[in-house]
Amino acid sequence: MSTPQRPDGDDRVPSLAELDAMDLAEIEAGRTSADKDLKPSGDAGPIPRALHHARVLWIGGAIAGLASFAYGFLNLGTVSDALRQRLEEGVAVDPQNSAAPNQIGSLASTIPPVLLVLIVVLLAIQYPLLMAISRHNSRNCRSFYVTAVLVMLASIPIGMDLLFDYPEVSVVIRVLGWVQFALLLLSALFTLRRSVNVWLPATMKFMPGQTLRPGKRYR
């Protein structure tokens, strides 16, 4: 096995401290390259049309979500009463798999406003992430945005069932919920299109053991 050489041509074996310093310098250089993904890129080229389409689709989904939010709060009493009745019926039909009778009132008054506020919170998280994809040419922001959308997509069916799946509630609101679901799903898919993947910077892959290998020569 060859002996690592010093930059000045000295063939002595580097000390452990010197090897650690060399490794840290290489790791720091890799981190500096990775951090460029979070900074605006002047030579990234024009923003792909797919990202513009993703914004338009998100705006449509946000409008549908805010409409559901407004309807839910304007009819919060009706929704809470309907949920309370459903919970009471669940206790009568299957007591073992239902909420405790003494908790029905608190659940019926707490769940609807929490779910409605969650709509606004998730939309407030998604918007800056979506904008940051193009502003900062960031693959990480794209990943966070898709994750936030997936969380909301998983929440929409649950929210529609607990908030709006009652005879007292207009069926239009449930249709609006599925419209929101479809628009947000399409928005996330547009950010994953090939044109966006090519436009975004390549991901940095760090292989363990890459910085120091047996027989590696330092020059």
Number of C-alpha atoms within 10 A of each C-alpha: 6 8 14 18 16 15 10 7 9 10 11 10 12 15 9 9 9 12 15 12 12 15 15 13 13 14 14 12 11 14 13 11 10 15 11 14 20 17 11 15 16 9 6 14 10 9 16 18 13 18 22 16 15 22 20 14 20 25 18 17 25 23 14 21 24 16 15 23 19 13 15 22 15 11 12 17 14 17 24 23 14 21 25 18 15 16 21 18 13 16 17 12 11 10 13 10 9 15 15 14 13 8 10 19 17 11 16 21 17 12 15 22 17 10 20 21 12 16 19 15 11 15 20 12 14 22 16 13 20 24 17 19 24 23 15 19 25 24 22 17 21 23 16 16 24 21 14 18 21 15 12 21 17 11 15 18 15 12 20 19 12 18 25 25 17 17 8 10 17 11 12 10 20 21 13 18 20 18 16 27 23 16 20 25 20 17 26 24 13 20 26 17 13 12 15 21 14 11 17 23 18 12 10 12 8 11 7 8 8 10 14 15 9 10 10 13 13 14 9
